[in-house]
Amino acid sequence: MAIKSLSIRIDEEMLDKLHCVADYEGRSANSQILILIRDCIEHYEEKHGKIEVNRKKGKKTEE
């Protein structure tokens, strides 16, 4: 699996708070964000079913 880069815009206070949470958990801010995204996807799939991604076309399908 290729690793992609993503830029986000985040206000300074939220970023500072993210760093506090990540430090508390012993993680980098990047790792903390990845965990939050993973948890969000897991929650979505529990409610709506597995997300299947067609990598060649870059489109998603839901079952």
mmCIF file as gemmi writes it, N, C-alpha and C atoms, coordinates in Angstrom:
data_model
loop_
_atom_site.group_PDB
_atom_site.id
_atom_site.type_symbol
_atom_site.label_atom_id
_atom_site.label_alt_id
_atom_site.label_comp_id
_atom_site.label_asym_id
_atom_site.label_entity_id
_atom_site.label_seq_id
_atom_site.pdbx_PDB_ins_code
_atom_site.Cartn_x
_atom_site.Cartn_y
_atom_site.Cartn_z
_atom_site.occupancy
_atom_site.B_iso_or_equiv
_atom_site.pdbx_formal_charge
_atom_site.auth_seq_id
_atom_site.auth_asym_id
_atom_site.pdbx_PDB_model_num
ATOM 1 N N . MET Axp A 1 ? 0.85 -1.171 0 1 0 ? 1 A 1
ATOM 2 C CA . MET Axp A 1 ? 0 0 0 1 0 ? 1 A 1
ATOM 3 C C . MET Axp A 1 ? 0.9 1.239 0 1 0 ? 1 A 1
ATOM 4 N N . ALA Axp A 2 ? 0.606 2.153 -0.917 1 0 ? 2 A 1
ATOM 5 C CA . ALA Axp A 2 ? 1.376 3.394 -1.002 1 0 ? 2 A 1
ATOM 6 C C . ALA Axp A 2 ? 0.974 4.343 0.118 1 0 ? 2 A 1
ATOM 7 N N . ILE Axp A 3 ? 1.92 5.088 0.589 1 0 ? 3 A 1
ATOM 8 C CA . ILE Axp A 3 ? 1.654 6.11 1.606 1 0 ? 3 A 1
ATOM 9 C C . ILE Axp A 3 ? 1.461 7.43 0.884 1 0 ? 3 A 1
ATOM 10 N N . LYS Axp A 4 ? 0.335 8.058 1.112 1 0 ? 4 A 1
ATOM 11 C CA . LYS Axp A 4 ? 0.008 9.339 0.49 1 0 ? 4 A 1
ATOM 12 C C . LYS Axp A 4 ? 0.114 10.447 1.521 1 0 ? 4 A 1
ATOM 13 N N . SER Axp A 5 ? 0.26 11.653 1.034 1 0 ? 5 A 1
ATOM 14 C CA . SER Axp A 5 ? 0.342 12.827 1.893 1 0 ? 5 A 1
ATOM 15 C C . SER Axp A 5 ? -0.955 13.628 1.754 1 0 ? 5 A 1
ATOM 16 N N . LEU Axp A 6 ? -1.389 14.238 2.862 1 0 ? 6 A 1
ATOM 17 C CA . LEU Axp A 6 ? -2.604 15.037 2.878 1 0 ? 6 A 1
ATOM 18 C C . LEU Axp A 6 ? -2.361 16.272 3.722 1 0 ? 6 A 1
ATOM 19 N N . SER Axp A 7 ? -2.661 17.429 3.162 1 0 ? 7 A 1
ATOM 20 C CA . SER Axp A 7 ? -2.558 18.672 3.929 1 0 ? 7 A 1
ATOM 21 C C . SER Axp A 7 ? -3.93 19.045 4.448 1 0 ? 7 A 1
ATOM 22 N N . ILE Axp A 8 ? -3.977 19.563 5.671 1 0 ? 8 A 1
ATOM 23 C CA . ILE Axp A 8 ? -5.246 20.045 6.215 1 0 ? 8 A 1
ATOM 24 C C . ILE Axp A 8 ? -5.041 21.448 6.771 1 0 ? 8 A 1
ATOM 25 N N . ARG Axp A 9 ? -6.127 22.17 6.843 1 0 ? 9 A 1
ATOM 26 C CA . ARG Axp A 9 ? -6.11 23.468 7.509 1 0 ? 9 A 1
ATOM 27 C C . ARG Axp A 9 ? -6.73 23.277 8.884 1 0 ? 9 A 1
ATOM 28 N N . ILE Axp A 10 ? -6.047 23.752 9.899 1 0 ? 10 A 1
ATOM 29 C CA . ILE Axp A 10 ? -6.518 23.562 11.266 1 0 ? 10 A 1
ATOM 30 C C . ILE Axp A 10 ? -6.156 24.8 12.066 1 0 ? 10 A 1
ATOM 31 N N . ASP Axp A 11 ? -7.098 25.261 12.88 1 0 ? 11 A 1
ATOM 32 C CA . ASP Axp A 11 ? -6.777 26.471 13.65 1 0 ? 11 A 1
ATOM 33 C C . ASP Axp A 11 ? -5.766 26.13 14.748 1 0 ? 11 A 1
ATOM 34 N N . GLU Axp A 12 ? -5.055 27.147 15.182 1 0 ? 12 A 1
ATOM 35 C CA . GLU Axp A 12 ? -3.932 26.966 16.095 1 0 ? 12 A 1
ATOM 36 C C . GLU Axp A 12 ? -4.344 26.314 17.41 1 0 ? 12 A 1
ATOM 37 N N . GLU Axp A 13 ? -5.475 26.722 17.972 1 0 ? 13 A 1
ATOM 38 C CA . GLU Axp A 13 ? -5.918 26.15 19.244 1 0 ? 13 A 1
ATOM 39 C C . GLU Axp A 13 ? -6.209 24.661 19.106 1 0 ? 13 A 1
ATOM 40 N N . MET Axp A 14 ? -6.88 24.279 18.023 1 0 ? 14 A 1
ATOM 41 C CA . MET Axp A 14 ? -7.186 22.867 17.822 1 0 ? 14 A 1
ATOM 42 C C . MET Axp A 14 ? -5.904 22.062 17.62 1 0 ? 14 A 1
ATOM 43 N N . LEU Axp A 15 ? -4.953 22.613 16.9 1 0 ? 15 A 1
ATOM 44 C CA . LEU Axp A 15 ? -3.68 21.932 16.692 1 0 ? 15 A 1
ATOM 45 C C . LEU Axp A 15 ? -2.933 21.763 18.019 1 0 ? 15 A 1
ATOM 46 N N . ASP Axp A 16 ? -2.921 22.802 18.832 1 0 ? 16 A 1
ATOM 47 C CA . ASP Axp A 16 ? -2.275 22.709 20.144 1 0 ? 16 A 1
ATOM 48 C C . ASP Axp A 16 ? -2.928 21.618 20.991 1 0 ? 16 A 1
ATOM 49 N N . LYS Axp A 17 ? -4.251 21.554 20.95 1 0 ? 17 A 1
ATOM 50 C CA . LYS Axp A 17 ? -4.964 20.526 21.721 1 0 ? 17 A 1
ATOM 51 C C . LYS Axp A 17 ? -4.684 19.136 21.173 1 0 ? 17 A 1
ATOM 52 N N . LEU Axp A 18 ? -4.593 19.01 19.853 1 0 ? 18 A 1
ATOM 53 C CA . LEU Axp A 18 ? -4.239 17.728 19.25 1 0 ? 18 A 1
ATOM 54 C C . LEU Axp A 18 ? -2.867 17.277 19.733 1 0 ? 18 A 1
ATOM 55 N N . HIS Axp A 19 ? -1.913 18.189 19.771 1 0 ? 19 A 1
ATOM 56 C CA . HIS Axp A 19 ? -0.572 17.851 20.262 1 0 ? 19 A 1
ATOM 57 C C . HIS Axp A 19 ? -0.614 17.421 21.721 1 0 ? 19 A 1
ATOM 58 N N . CYS Axp A 20 ? -1.432 18.051 22.535 1 0 ? 20 A 1
ATOM 59 C CA . CYS Axp A 20 ? -1.567 17.643 23.949 1 0 ? 20 A 1
ATOM 60 C C . CYS Axp A 20 ? -2.105 16.225 24.057 1 0 ? 20 A 1
ATOM 61 N N . VAL Axp A 21 ? -3.146 15.912 23.282 1 0 ? 21 A 1
ATOM 62 C CA . VAL Axp A 21 ? -3.721 14.562 23.305 1 0 ? 21 A 1
ATOM 63 C C . VAL Axp A 21 ? -2.691 13.549 22.814 1 0 ? 21 A 1
ATOM 64 N N . ALA Axp A 22 ? -2.028 13.866 21.718 1 0 ? 22 A 1
ATOM 65 C CA . ALA Axp A 22 ? -1.03 12.949 21.158 1 0 ? 22 A 1
ATOM 66 C C . ALA Axp A 22 ? 0.11 12.714 22.156 1 0 ? 22 A 1
ATOM 67 N N . ASP Axp A 23 ? 0.594 13.777 22.79 1 0 ? 23 A 1
ATOM 68 C CA . ASP Axp A 23 ? 1.654 13.631 23.792 1 0 ? 23 A 1
ATOM 69 C C . ASP Axp A 23 ? 1.196 12.741 24.941 1 0 ? 23 A 1
ATOM 70 N N . TYR Axp A 24 ? -0.026 12.953 25.408 1 0 ? 24 A 1
ATOM 71 C CA . TYR Axp A 24 ? -0.574 12.146 26.498 1 0 ? 24 A 1
ATOM 72 C C . TYR Axp A 24 ? -0.604 10.664 26.11 1 0 ? 24 A 1
ATOM 73 N N . GLU Axp A 25 ? -0.963 10.397 24.847 1 0 ? 25 A 1
ATOM 74 C CA . GLU Axp A 25 ? -1.055 9.011 24.363 1 0 ? 25 A 1
ATOM 75 C C . GLU Axp A 25 ? 0.303 8.451 23.942 1 0 ? 25 A 1
ATOM 76 N N . GLY Axp A 26 ? 1.347 9.289 23.982 1 0 ? 26 A 1
ATOM 77 C CA . GLY Axp A 26 ? 2.675 8.836 23.595 1 0 ? 26 A 1
ATOM 78 C C . GLY Axp A 26 ? 2.839 8.683 22.097 1 0 ? 26 A 1
ATOM 79 N N . ARG Axp A 27 ? 2.138 9.512 21.349 1 0 ? 27 A 1
ATOM 80 C CA . ARG Axp A 27 ? 2.168 9.428 19.897 1 0 ? 27 A 1
ATOM 81 C C . ARG Axp A 27 ? 2.539 10.771 19.298 1 0 ? 27 A 1
ATOM 82 N N . SER Axp A 28 ? 2.901 10.734 18.027 1 0 ? 28 A 1
ATOM 83 C CA . SER Axp A 28 ? 3.059 11.968 17.265 1 0 ? 28 A 1
ATOM 84 C C . SER Axp A 28 ? 1.67 12.45 16.869 1 0 ? 28 A 1
ATOM 85 N N . ALA Axp A 29 ? 1.567 13.713 16.493 1 0 ? 29 A 1
ATOM 86 C CA . ALA Axp A 29 ? 0.285 14.239 16.021 1 0 ? 29 A 1
ATOM 87 C C . ALA Axp A 29 ? -0.179 13.47 14.783 1 0 ? 29 A 1
ATOM 88 N N . ASN Axp A 30 ? 0.756 13.129 13.895 1 0 ? 30 A 1
ATOM 89 C CA . ASN Axp A 30 ? 0.413 12.373 12.694 1 0 ? 30 A 1
ATOM 90 C C . ASN Axp A 30 ? -0.188 11.014 13.055 1 0 ? 30 A 1
ATOM 91 N N . SER Axp A 31 ? 0.454 10.297 13.967 1 0 ? 31 A 1
ATOM 92 C CA . SER Axp A 31 ? -0.064 8.993 14.393 1 0 ? 31 A 1
ATOM 93 C C . SER Axp A 31 ? -1.427 9.125 15.052 1 0 ? 31 A 1
ATOM 94 N N . GLN Axp A 32 ? -1.612 10.167 15.842 1 0 ? 32 A 1
ATOM 95 C CA . GLN Axp A 32 ? -2.9 10.382 16.498 1 0 ? 32 A 1
ATOM 96 C C . GLN Axp A 32 ? -3.993 10.626 15.462 1 0 ? 32 A 1
ATOM 97 N N . ILE Axp A 33 ? -3.701 11.414 14.453 1 0 ? 33 A 1
ATOM 98 C CA . ILE Axp A 33 ? -4.673 11.676 13.39 1 0 ? 33 A 1
ATOM 99 C C . ILE Axp A 33 ? -5.024 10.387 12.655 1 0 ? 33 A 1
ATOM 100 N N . LEU Axp A 34 ? -4.025 9.556 12.359 1 0 ? 34 A 1
ATOM 101 C CA . LEU Axp A 34 ? -4.292 8.292 11.675 1 0 ? 34 A 1
ATOM 102 C C . LEU Axp A 34 ? -5.195 7.386 12.512 1 0 ? 34 A 1
ATOM 103 N N . ILE Axp A 35 ? -4.984 7.353 13.812 1 0 ? 35 A 1
ATOM 104 C CA . ILE Axp A 35 ? -5.835 6.554 14.695 1 0 ? 35 A 1
ATOM 105 C C . ILE Axp A 35 ? -7.262 7.095 14.69 1 0 ? 35 A 1
ATOM 106 N N . LEU Axp A 36 ? -7.407 8.413 14.749 1 0 ? 36 A 1
ATOM 107 C CA . LEU Axp A 36 ? -8.744 9.011 14.721 1 0 ? 36 A 1
ATOM 108 C C . LEU Axp A 36 ? -9.453 8.708 13.409 1 0 ? 36 A 1
ATOM 109 N N . ILE Axp A 37 ? -8.736 8.774 12.297 1 0 ? 37 A 1
ATOM 110 C CA . ILE Axp A 37 ? -9.329 8.454 10.998 1 0 ? 37 A 1
ATOM 111 C C . ILE Axp A 37 ? -9.72 6.978 10.947 1 0 ? 37 A 1
ATOM 112 N N . ARG Axp A 38 ? -8.829 6.101 11.407 1 0 ? 38 A 1
ATOM 113 C CA . ARG Axp A 38 ? -9.14 4.664 11.428 1 0 ? 38 A 1
ATOM 114 C C . ARG Axp A 38 ? -10.391 4.382 12.248 1 0 ? 38 A 1
ATOM 115 N N . ASP Axp A 39 ? -10.467 4.988 13.442 1 0 ? 39 A 1
ATOM 116 C CA . ASP Axp A 39 ? -11.63 4.781 14.301 1 0 ? 39 A 1
ATOM 117 C C . ASP Axp A 39 ? -12.908 5.292 13.649 1 0 ? 39 A 1
ATOM 118 N N . CYS Axp A 40 ? -12.82 6.413 12.953 1 0 ? 40 A 1
ATOM 119 C CA . CYS Axp A 40 ? -13.975 6.976 12.257 1 0 ? 40 A 1
ATOM 120 C C . CYS Axp A 40 ? -14.457 6.024 11.154 1 0 ? 40 A 1
ATOM 121 N N . ILE Axp A 41 ? -13.515 5.481 10.381 1 0 ? 41 A 1
ATOM 122 C CA . ILE Axp A 41 ? -13.866 4.549 9.306 1 0 ? 41 A 1
ATOM 123 C C . ILE Axp A 41 ? -14.488 3.283 9.884 1 0 ? 41 A 1
ATOM 124 N N . GLU Axp A 42 ? -13.902 2.749 10.953 1 0 ? 42 A 1
ATOM 125 C CA . GLU Axp A 42 ? -14.466 1.554 11.593 1 0 ? 42 A 1
ATOM 126 C C . GLU Axp A 42 ? -15.895 1.81 12.061 1 0 ? 42 A 1
ATOM 127 N N . HIS Axp A 43 ? -16.13 2.95 12.676 1 0 ? 43 A 1
ATOM 128 C CA . HIS Axp A 43 ? -17.469 3.305 13.146 1 0 ? 43 A 1
ATOM 129 C C . HIS Axp A 43 ? -18.435 3.407 11.961 1 0 ? 43 A 1
ATOM 130 N N . TYR Axp A 44 ? -18.018 4.049 10.892 1 0 ? 44 A 1
ATOM 131 C CA . TYR Axp A 44 ? -18.86 4.188 9.698 1 0 ? 44 A 1
ATOM 132 C C . TYR Axp A 44 ? -19.213 2.804 9.14 1 0 ? 44 A 1
ATOM 133 N N . GLU Axp A 45 ? -18.202 1.924 9.032 1 0 ? 45 A 1
ATOM 134 C CA . GLU Axp A 45 ? -18.435 0.599 8.459 1 0 ? 45 A 1
ATOM 135 C C . GLU Axp A 45 ? -19.325 -0.258 9.361 1 0 ? 45 A 1
ATOM 136 N N . GLU Axp A 46 ? -19.228 -0.099 10.661 1 0 ? 46 A 1
ATOM 137 C CA . GLU Axp A 46 ? -20.122 -0.823 11.563 1 0 ? 46 A 1
ATOM 138 C C . GLU Axp A 46 ? -21.57 -0.432 11.301 1 0 ? 46 A 1
ATOM 139 N N . LYS Axp A 47 ? -21.795 0.831 11.007 1 0 ? 47 A 1
ATOM 140 C CA . LYS Axp A 47 ? -23.145 1.341 10.807 1 0 ? 47 A 1
ATOM 141 C C . LYS Axp A 47 ? -23.654 1.126 9.381 1 0 ? 47 A 1
ATOM 142 N N . HIS Axp A 48 ? -22.767 1.268 8.393 1 0 ? 48 A 1
ATOM 143 C CA . HIS Axp A 48 ? -23.198 1.288 6.991 1 0 ? 48 A 1
ATOM 144 C C . HIS Axp A 48 ? -22.675 0.139 6.148 1 0 ? 48 A 1
ATOM 145 N N . GLY Axp A 49 ? -21.817 -0.691 6.681 1 0 ? 49 A 1
ATOM 146 C CA . GLY Axp A 49 ? -21.228 -1.78 5.907 1 0 ? 49 A 1
ATOM 147 C C . GLY Axp A 49 ? -19.844 -1.409 5.405 1 0 ? 49 A 1
ATOM 148 N N . LYS Axp A 50 ? -19.131 -2.447 5.001 1 0 ? 50 A 1
ATOM 149 C CA . LYS Axp A 50 ? -17.744 -2.28 4.562 1 0 ? 50 A 1
ATOM 150 C C . LYS Axp A 50 ? -17.662 -1.388 3.327 1 0 ? 50 A 1
ATOM 151 N N . ILE Axp A 51 ? -16.679 -0.511 3.326 1 0 ? 51 A 1
ATOM 152 C CA . ILE Axp A 51 ? -16.411 0.346 2.177 1 0 ? 51 A 1
ATOM 153 C C . ILE Axp A 51 ? -15.419 -0.394 1.285 1 0 ? 51 A 1
ATOM 154 N N . GLU Axp A 52 ? -15.808 -0.648 0.043 1 0 ? 52 A 1
ATOM 155 C CA . GLU Axp A 52 ? -14.909 -1.268 -0.924 1 0 ? 52 A 1
ATOM 156 C C . GLU Axp A 52 ? -14.409 -0.172 -1.85 1 0 ? 52 A 1
ATOM 157 N N . VAL Axp A 53 ? -13.094 -0.1 -2.018 1 0 ? 53 A 1
ATOM 158 C CA . VAL Axp A 53 ? -12.49 0.943 -2.847 1 0 ? 53 A 1
ATOM 159 C C . VAL Axp A 53 ? -11.937 0.301 -4.109 1 0 ? 53 A 1
ATOM 160 N N . ASN Axp A 54 ? -12.347 0.825 -5.259 1 0 ? 54 A 1
ATOM 161 C CA . ASN Axp A 54 ? -11.807 0.389 -6.543 1 0 ? 54 A 1
ATOM 162 C C . ASN Axp A 54 ? -10.57 1.232 -6.796 1 0 ? 54 A 1
ATOM 163 N N . ARG Axp A 55 ? -9.418 0.689 -6.522 1 0 ? 55 A 1
ATOM 164 C CA . ARG Axp A 55 ? -8.168 1.46 -6.572 1 0 ? 55 A 1
ATOM 165 C C . ARG Axp A 55 ? -7.813 1.923 -7.979 1 0 ? 55 A 1
ATOM 166 N N . LYS Axp A 56 ? -8.172 1.178 -9.003 1 0 ? 56 A 1
ATOM 167 C CA . LYS Axp A 56 ? -7.803 1.581 -10.359 1 0 ? 56 A 1
ATOM 168 C C . LYS Axp A 56 ? -8.518 2.849 -10.79 1 0 ? 56 A 1
ATOM 169 N N . LYS Axp A 57 ? -9.769 2.995 -10.38 1 0 ? 57 A 1
ATOM 170 C CA . LYS Axp A 57 ? -10.552 4.166 -10.764 1 0 ? 57 A 1
ATOM 171 C C . LYS Axp A 57 ? -10.604 5.198 -9.659 1 0 ? 57 A 1
ATOM 172 N N . GLY Axp A 58 ? -10.179 4.83 -8.443 1 0 ? 58 A 1
ATOM 173 C CA . GLY Axp A 58 ? -10.207 5.753 -7.326 1 0 ? 58 A 1
ATOM 174 C C . GLY Axp A 58 ? -11.595 6.023 -6.801 1 0 ? 58 A 1
ATOM 175 N N . LYS Axp A 59 ? -12.541 5.151 -7.129 1 0 ? 59 A 1
ATOM 176 C CA . LYS Axp A 59 ? -13.924 5.338 -6.679 1 0 ? 59 A 1
ATOM 177 C C . LYS Axp A 59 ? -14.239 4.32 -5.604 1 0 ? 59 A 1
ATOM 178 N N . LYS Axp A 60 ? -15.198 4.692 -4.748 1 0 ? 60 A 1
ATOM 179 C CA . LYS Axp A 60 ? -15.604 3.785 -3.684 1 0 ? 60 A 1
ATOM 180 C C . LYS Axp A 60 ? -16.953 3.172 -4.029 1 0 ? 60 A 1
ATOM 181 N N . THR Axp A 61 ? -17.187 1.986 -3.519 1 0 ? 61 A 1
ATOM 182 C CA . THR Axp A 61 ? -18.49 1.352 -3.613 1 0 ? 61 A 1
ATOM 183 C C . THR Axp A 61 ? -18.862 0.892 -2.219 1 0 ? 61 A 1
ATOM 184 N N . GLU Axp A 62 ? -20.132 0.91 -1.905 1 0 ? 62 A 1
ATOM 185 C CA . GLU Axp A 62 ? -20.586 0.456 -0.593 1 0 ? 62 A 1
ATOM 186 C C . GLU Axp A 62 ? -21.449 -0.768 -0.769 1 0 ? 62 A 1
ATOM 187 N N . GLU Axp A 63 ? -21.266 -1.746 0.105 1 0 ? 63 A 1
ATOM 188 C CA . GLU Axp A 63 ? -22.092 -2.954 0.082 1 0 ? 63 A 1
ATOM 189 C C . GLU Axp A 63 ? -23.05 -2.953 1.226 1 0 ? 63 A 1
